[in-house]
Amino acid sequence: MNNSSENLTQRDLKHIWHPCTQMKDYEELPLIPIKNGKGVYLFDYNGNGYIDSISSWWVNIFGHSNEYINQKLKDQVDELEHVILTCFTHEPIITLSERLVKLTPKGLEKVFYSENGSSAVEVALKMSFQYYKNKGECRPYFLSLTNGYHGETLGALSVSDVGLYKDTFDETLLHTIQTAVPKDKSEDAAREAAHTLEEILIEKANSISCFILEPLIQCAGSMHMYSPLYLKLARELCDTYNIHLIADEIAVGFGRTGTMFACEQAGISPDFMTLSKGLTGGYLPLSCVLTTNTIYDAFYDDYGENKAFLHSHSYTGNPLTCSVANATLDLFERDNVIEENKKKSDYIAKKLERFQTLANVENIRQTGMVAALDIKGFSPSDRIGLKVFDYALEHGVFLRPLGHVVYFMPPYVITYEQIDTMMDVAYEAVKALHV
């Protein structure tokens, strides 16, 4: 570290409480001040570059300091920085809403905005519950998948099942129902899990408002992946037993799984779809919930009936965030991103084959631009992920394993040469562990 970096680190640790971190770790874990970013690289104050292989928590899909998005943001700053979305509207949010309705599965016609993924999940859960209440029913339970993750606000945490985040707050959470996620990507596993789902619905559907799931990949759930068939079967069962289906595409939307939205691979349309992360290309916090006219109509009434959806956030629909979201969608249209991603996904798949030669690796898997593998032979106390992180950082790659799971979720602008570097460094990091 140079003097500038060391000074910034000391100032940071004096006041800042970092997320998802045991702060005592920073007595040894390097806290690196980042000066700037460009493309897939983050640069520190010493000029060292690090390939951002996880897109800064899965958000930065078109690279850091993208010139096109930068300019659109600068243009919007001179026009309108913010306005309350109650009583007023603005062109960026109108355009964005029109585009999202055209892009997402058929039937999703209305868009409600929020500021982050957890908030979007809260909105969808509340909308589903109030829909039935407006219809004269009380359905107090939400259904979700085991091993799922939907955020860290209390409602979102209630429908999650990753103990690392949830267990501490168990006494404060909503009582929810969970059904087994398919154990792997096979269609047999999808059918088996769907059978379990139906057993729950037969007994409890009348008390359940909705079923929320992450389509195809449970990202925070150790990058667990399953077949699109399960989505199709779940949609059919939700229709049969009259409960809403919420597709949480916050992490997997906008091209991560090989299609614009993961639901496309099953040919289904959910009753609610939550979006965030890649929505703004990683620039600014924005999320939204798309839903149907049928659900919207259940809230549309005289104010005295108290059927309105009384949920709000101060920065809902902020014009700056909507402008960069529109710029992000422009890049999808301009650069044929989905087709280019398929080529890069195939290349990553070939690079993954090399990991099969390592005795301490198992369960190599991939869906679109998300790839992962498990390191075996270690206990949690060994903190294997930290060792991989340290090695990779020293060699110019930012990896942030989920415990024993090493995963790759790079920006779409990554080149083939940069993929080589990312995968080769990860390979050497895992190999160096020596089971």
N, C-alpha and C positions, 0 to 999 in steps of 0.2 A: 504494500500500500504506500502511496505517496502521502504527503502531508495533507493535501485536500481531502483525500479519501478517509484518512484516519480521523480528521477533524469532523467530517460529516457523520461518520460512524458513531463517534462519541456523542455528538449532538442528538443523533437519532435515539440511541439507547437511553438517553437521559429522560426522554418524554414519550416515545412512541411504543405502543403495545401492538405487536405484529399479529396478524391472523394465523390461525392454525399452527401455532408455534409454542413450544415450551421456551419461554424467554431465557431461561438459564442456559439453553443450548448455545446462545450467542457468546457465552464465555469461550467457546471453542469453535463453533460454527461460523464460517466467514459471512459477515454481513457486508455485501458489496454495493456501494453507492454506484448507481448507473447514471452516466452523464447524458447519453443519447442512444438512439436506436435507428437502424436503417435496414429495411428488408427483414431477413430472418435474424439479424444480429442485434445484440445489446452490447454497448461499449461502456467500460468503466473509465475511471479517471486516469488510469495508466495506459489507456488505448487498447486494452485487451478486448477482443470480441468474443462473444458467446452465442452459439447458435441456439435460438429460443425454440427448443424442440417440443415444448408444451404450449406454445402460443400464449404465454403469460396467463395461465389458467384457462386455456381453451377459447380465448376470445379473439386473439389477433390473427384473423384469417388471411389478410392481405399484406401482412408485414408491417413493421414499425415505420412511422413517418412516410406513409404512402402519399406521394405527391398529389394524386388526384383527390383523395379524401381531404388532405390538408387544405387544398384550395377551396373546396366546397365549404369547409368549416369556416375559413377566413371570410368567404363571401357572406355567409349567414350572420357572422358576428356584426357586420356593418348594417344589417337589416333589422334583426330582432333577436335579442338574446333569450328572452323568456316572457311568457304571458300566461296568466291563469287560464286553464282549459275549461273552467266553468264560465259560461256566458260568452267566451271568445273562442276562436279557432284560428288557424293559420295555414298557409299553403303547404309547407313541408309535411305537416301531419296528414293533411287530406291526401296528398300525393302518395305518401308512404302507405296509408291505409288502403287505398285503391290497389296499389301494387301487391301488398301482402295478400289481399283477398284473391287476386288473380293467381298468385304463386302457390298458395296453400291448397290442400285438398278441397274438392267440391263441397259446398254446403256451409263453409265457414265464411260468414258474410259480415260479421260485426267485430270490431277491434276495440278492446279496452286497454289503456296504457298504464304502465307502472314504471318502476325504476331499476329493478334487479330481478333475478330469477326467483328468489325466495318469495318476493312480493307477488310475482305473477302467479305462483302456486297458491298463495293465500287467496288471491282474487278468484281463481278458478274453483277452489274448494268452497268458498263462501257463495259464489254464484250458483253452484250446483245445489248446495243446501237450501238457499233461499228460493230457487226455482220451485222446488217441491213444496216449500212452505207457502209460497204464493198460490200454489195449486191446492192448498188445504191439507198437505201431508207433512209429517215430521219424520225425517230420515236422518238421525243423528250420527250415523257411522260413515266413515270413509274407508275404502278398501284399497290396498296397495300390495306391491310385490315384496317378498322377502329379499333382502340384500339391496333394496332400492335406496336412492338418495334424492331428495327433492329440495334441499335447502336447510337453513339453520335458524330461521325464525320458528316460533313454537308450533305453529300450525304445520308448516312444511316439515319440521322435524318429526312431528307426530306421525306423518305418513311415510317417513323414512325408516330404514332398518340397518343403518351402519352404526354399530354400538359405540365406536370411537367418538362420534359426535352426539349420540342420543342418550346413552346410559346415564350420564350425570344428571340429566334433566327429567328423568323418567316420571318422577312424582308430579311434575307440572304439566305433563302433556295430555292431549286429547286421547281418549280411548279409541283405537282404530282396529281394523281387522286386516290381516295379511294372508296372502295366498302364495303358494310356492312359485318361484320363478323357474322357468325351464332350466334344467341342470347343465345343458350345453346347447350347441347350435343345431343339433339333429331335429328332424321333424318328429321323431318318436318322443323326444323330450318335450316338444311343444304340445303334442297331444296329451301326454301324461299330465302336464301342468294345467292344461285346459280342463281336463277331467276333474282335477282338484278344485279349480275355480268354480266349475258348475255345482259341485257338491256344496260349496259355501253359499252360492246364490240360491240354490233350492231352499236352503234353510233360512237365509237371512236377507234376501234381496229387498224385501219390503222396508227394511230399516237402513238400507245403504243408499246414499245419494250418488256416489260415483266410484269408479275404479281408476286410479291414477297409476301410470307406468312410464318408464323411460323406454322408448322404442329401440329395440335391437341391442343397445349397449347400456349397461349400468356403469357409468363412468367412475364415479367415486366408490362404487361397489367393486373395486379391484378390476375394473374393465371387463366385467363379466358380459358375455355375448350370447345371444340366442336367436332362433330362427324367426323370419318374418311370418311364418305360419301361425305362430302364437298370437300375433297381432290380429290376424284374420279371424281366428277362433274366438279371441276375446271380444272382438267387435260383434260377432254373431251372438255370443252369450249375453253381452250387455243389452243388445236389442231384444233378445228373447225375454230377459228378466227385467227390462225397463229400468236400467240404471245408466247414468252417463259414463262415457269413456273420456278420460283426460290423457292426452298424449303430451308428456313433458319432453319437448324437443329443445330445451334450453341448451343442453350440451351437444346434442347430436344433430340439430338442425343446421341449415345453410351449408350443405354439402359434405359434412363429416363422414357420413356412412356410405357415400357413393351416389346418392341421389340428393336432390335439394332438401327433401325432408325424409326421414326414415320411414314414415308411414306409407310413402309411395311404394315401397318395396312389397307391401302387403296389399296394396290396392284398397286401402280403407280410408275413411274420413272419420275423425273423432268428433265428439260433441264440443270439446274444448282442446285447443292447442296452445301451450305456453312457449314463448320464444324470448331469448335474450342473447347474451354472449356475442356470437358472431353477427348479430343483428346490426351492430354499429361498427363492425370490423375491429372491435376492441378499443375504440376511441373513447366512448362516453357511456355512462350507465343508462340503459333503456331496456324495458321489457314490455311484452304485451300478451294479452290473452285473446285469441280468436274464438268465436263461438257462432252458433247458428241463429237464424231469424226466429226459430221456434222458441229458443231459450230467451232471446231478447224480448220477444212479445209478451212473455210471462211477467215482465217487469214494467211493461208499458201501460200506465193506467193513471187515473186521477191521483194527485199527490196525497189526498186525504186517505187513500187506501193503504198507504205506507208500503207500496210494492217497489218503490225505486231502489236501486242498488246504491246505498249510501257508503261508498268507499272512495277514498281520495288520497293523493300524495301531493305534496307541494309542487314538485317539479314534473308532474304528469305531463307527458307530451311535449317536453321542452323542445323548442325549435332547433337548437344547436344539435341535440341528439338525433332529431328526425332528419336533419340535413345530412349528417354523416351516414345514417341508415340508408337514405336514398342514394348517396354516393356509393355505398357498399353494394347495393342492388345494381347500380349502373355497371360496376365492375363484373358482376356475374353475367350481365347481358353482353358486355363488350368483349370479354376475354374467353368466352366458352369454357368457363372454369370447371364445370362438372366433367366434361369430356377429358380435359387435361388432367384432372385429379385421378381419373381412372387409369391413365397411363402411369402416373406417379405411384398410385396404389399398387399396380402390378410390379413396379420396380422395387418398392419397399418389400413386397412379398418375396421377391427373389433374394433380397438382402437378409431377410429373416431366416432363410434356409440355413445359413451358416451357424445360427445359434443351436441348431439341432445337434451339432458336434460337441456341445458343452455338456458335461455330465451333471452340472448343477442347474440345468434349465429344463423346464417342462411347460406344458400347456401354452405353446406358442399359438397366437390367434390374431386375427385381423378382420376388421369390417371397414371397407373403404379406406379413408385416410387416418384410421385409428389402428394401431398395432400394439400388441402387448405380449409379455412373457412372464412366467413365474420363476423366481429363484428358489431352489429347494435345498434342504440340508442345513438350515439355520433356524434358530429360535428367534422370537421377536426381540429379545434382549440384545441380540447381536447387532441390531440396527443396520441391517444389510443395505437398506435404501440409502442411508447416509453415506456409507462407504462408496456406493456407486456414484452418488451425487458429487462427492469430493473428487473422485478420480476424473469424472467427466469434466468438471469445472476446470480442473488443472489442464485439461486438453481442449478447452475451447467449446465445450458443449454444455448447455444447461439442461440437465435431466432432473426431474423431481419425482422419484419413485413413490408409489403408494405402498409403503411397507416393503414387502418382498416382490412387488409387481413393478417391473420396468416397462414403461409405455412410451409411445411416440404419437404426438398429435401436433405436427409442425404447421406453420403457416403455409397456405397454398402456393405462395410464391417461392418456396424452396426449390433450388435447382437440383439436378441429379448429382452433381458433384457435392453439393452440401448434404444431400441424403447419404452419400457415401461416407462423408465425415461423421455425421450423426450416428449412423449405424455401426461404423467401424469402432468409434470411441466407446459406444455402449458395449459392443462385443468384448473389447479389451478390458473394460471395467468389470464386467461379469466374470470373465476368465480369470482376472487377477484375484478374485475372492478365494479361490482354492478350497473346495469342499474338503 
